[in-house]
Every structure is written in C-alpha cells, then in structure tokens.
C-alpha cells in the first residue's frame, strides 16, 4: 500500500477588508517523495506553485480555497479553508458652498455615503479648527465664528473595522467692512 501526501497549508490571515486583502498561501504538506500542488482560490483563479502570495479578490465575500496535492505516483488528496473579504463603505458628502463670509455663514453638509454592503457602520465627522468630532450619520448645519481654512472629514467604519474617509476644505472669509467718506453739503 502506497500512502499519498496529506495536504496542509497556512494562510497569513482569515479575513481582510477589501482594500487591504493581500492573502498569502503556503504549502505545509509533509511528504518524503516529490509531489505537486494545485490551488483553486474560490474565484475561478488557480495556481501550480507551493506558495502563492499577494492574492486579491475583485469582490467581497467568503472564498473557499482548495489545495490539491498529487504524488509522483498519482495519489491525490485535497484540503479546504475559507477566507473572507469584507466590503468597505464609501464615504461621500456634498456641501452647499465651500466659501462663505463670516457673517451669517451656514455650511450645509449632505451625507451621500454608500455603506456598500458593509454592516454596522459608524459615521464620524471631524471638523478641524477648532477640532470637533461628531459621531452621527447626518451632521447638523455648521456655523463658524472664526475665519480661515477648515478641513471637514467624514469617516465610515464598518463593524469589521473597514474604514473609508472623504475630506473637503471650506473657507470662512472675513466680512468686508464698508465705509463711506464724502463731502457734507450745506
């Protein structure tokens, strides 16, 4: 009786956010005779190498990885593992006017973000100068009592820790002072 190789492999992580997914797969099969390795990555792609690094996927979801080892005598065995790629929310907001005067300024931010199948999203607005953090989906209208450039950032964080942020600058300008000098007529 000839025993074939018993497949075993490792992966550098079981889960990842879509933007940081690079998975590394390494054959850990122990077998004295020569054998070959064949990978199926759960998305239609395959490889014929003992180690496969920087694997990325074009869609989020659970991926079933299959590694098949074949001995020199044709004996085959396989092993499965799963990895999951989490979706990332997309942070986006619009603004009524990015340049306003100090007097009667009112900045209106409209959250048009897409949770993109991510779950349990937390919305954090960061308003610089002076620094304010608001953990709320829709920010109330903002007025500023000082002039200058300010950066507004909206960060979405899913319950899996996947983050996306968008920022835009706004400017509060000094209100012009008007004075009239003239001749007094008698």
C-alpha positions in Angstrom: 0.0 0.0 0.0 1.3 3.4 -1.0 0.3 6.4 1.1 0.0 9.7 -0.7 0.8 13.1 0.7 -1.6 14.6 3.3 -2.2 18.2 2.2 -1.8 21.1 4.7 -1.5 24.8 4.1 -1.4 28.1 6.0 -2.8 31.5 5.1 -1.5 34.7 6.6 -5.0 35.9 7.6 -8.5 34.6 7.6 -10.3 37.9 7.0 -9.4 41.3 5.5 -11.1 44.5 4.3 -11.3 44.8 0.6 -8.6 47.5 0.3 -6.0 45.5 2.4 -6.7 42.0 1.4 -3.4 40.5 0.1 -3.6 36.9 1.2 -0.5 34.6 1.3 -0.9 30.9 1.0 1.9 28.4 1.8 2.0 24.6 1.4 2.9 22.9 4.6 2.4 19.3 3.4 4.9 16.8 4.8 5.7 14.0 2.4 9.1 12.4 1.6 8.5 11.9 -2.1 8.1 14.6 -4.8 4.5 15.9 -5.2 2.8 18.8 -7.0 0.5 21.5 -5.6 -2.6 22.9 -7.3 -4.6 25.8 -5.9 -8.2 26.8 -6.5 -8.9 30.2 -4.9 -12.7 30.3 -4.9 -13.0 32.9 -7.7 -12.1 30.9 -10.7 -8.4 31.6 -10.5 -5.8 28.8 -10.0 -2.1 28.3 -9.5 0.5 25.5 -9.7 3.0 26.6 -7.1 3.8 25.6 -3.4 3.5 29.2 -2.2 1.2 31.9 -3.6 1.5 35.5 -2.3 -0.5 38.7 -2.6 -3.7 37.1 -3.7 -6.5 39.7 -4.1 -10.2 39.3 -5.0 -12.3 41.5 -7.1 -15.4 41.1 -4.9 -16.1 40.8 -1.2 -17.5 37.7 0.4 -16.4 34.3 1.6 -13.9 32.5 -0.6 -13.3 28.7 -0.3 -9.7 27.8 -1.0 -8.8 24.3 -2.2 -5.3 22.9 -2.3 -4.8 19.6 -4.1 -1.5 17.7 -3.8 -0.6 14.9 -6.2 2.2 12.4 -5.5 4.6 11.3 -8.2 2.6 8.1 -8.4 -0.7 9.9 -9.0 -2.2 9.7 -5.5 -4.3 12.8 -4.8 -5.7 14.5 -1.7 -7.1 17.9 -1.0 -7.8 20.3 1.8 -10.1 23.3 2.1 -10.1 26.6 4.1 -12.1 29.7 3.8 -11.1 33.4 3.9 -13.5 36.3 3.9 -13.1 39.7 2.2 -15.2 42.4 3.9 -16.9 45.1 2.0 -15.8 48.7 2.6 -18.2 51.6 3.0 -17.7 54.6 0.7 -17.7 57.9 2.4 -19.1 60.8 0.4 -20.8 64.1 1.2 -21.8 67.3 -0.6 -21.6 70.9 0.5 -23.8 73.9 -0.2 -21.0 76.4 -0.7 -17.3 75.8 0.3 -16.5 79.6 0.6 -18.7 81.8 2.8 -18.3 85.0 4.7 -18.0 85.1 8.5 -21.3 87.0 8.9 -24.3 84.7 8.6 -22.3 81.7 7.4 -24.1 78.4 7.3 -22.4 75.3 5.9 -24.8 72.6 4.9 -23.3 69.1 4.6 -25.3 66.3 3.0 -24.2 62.8 3.6 -24.5 60.7 0.4 -22.3 57.8 1.6 -22.8 54.2 0.5 -22.4 51.5 3.1 -21.6 49.2 0.2 -23.0 46.0 1.9 -20.8 46.8 5.0 -22.7 46.4 8.2 -22.9 48.3 11.5 -21.3 51.5 10.1 -20.3 54.3 12.4 -20.2 57.8 10.9 -17.6 60.2 12.4 -17.4 63.8 11.3 -14.2 65.6 12.0 -14.2 69.4 11.8 -10.8 71.0 12.2 -10.0 74.4 13.7 -11.4 74.1 16.3 -11.4 70.3 16.4 -14.8 68.8 16.8 -15.7 65.1 16.4 -19.3 64.2 15.9 -20.3 60.5 15.8 -23.6 60.9 13.8 -24.8 59.9 10.4 -26.1 63.3 9.3 -24.3 66.4 10.6 -26.4 69.5 11.5 -25.7 72.7 9.7 -22.5 74.3 10.9 -21.7 77.9 11.5 -18.2 79.2 12.3 -17.2 82.1 14.5 -13.7 82.4 13.2 -12.2 82.9 9.7 -9.8 80.7 7.8 -9.5 77.3 6.1 -11.1 74.3 7.8 -11.0 70.7 6.7 -14.2 68.6 7.0 -13.7 64.8 7.1 -16.4 62.1 7.2 -15.1 58.6 8.1 -17.2 55.5 7.9 -16.1 52.5 9.9 -17.9 49.1 9.5 -18.4 46.6 12.3 -15.5 44.7 10.8 -13.1 47.6 11.1 -13.1 48.6 7.4 -12.7 52.3 7.0 -13.1 54.9 4.3 -12.9 58.7 4.6 -13.5 61.7 2.4 -12.5 65.3 3.1 -13.1 68.7 1.7 -11.7 72.1 2.6 -14.0 75.0 3.4 -13.1 78.6 3.9 -14.7 81.3 6.1 -13.8 84.7 4.8 -13.7 88.0 6.6 -16.9 90.0 6.1 -15.9 93.2 4.2 -16.3 96.5 6.1 -17.9 99.3 4.1 -17.4 102.9 5.0 -18.4 106.0 3.0 -16.4 109.2 3.1 -17.8 112.2 1.4 -18.3 115.9 1.4 -21.0 117.3 3.6 -23.1 119.8 1.6 -24.6 122.7 3.4 
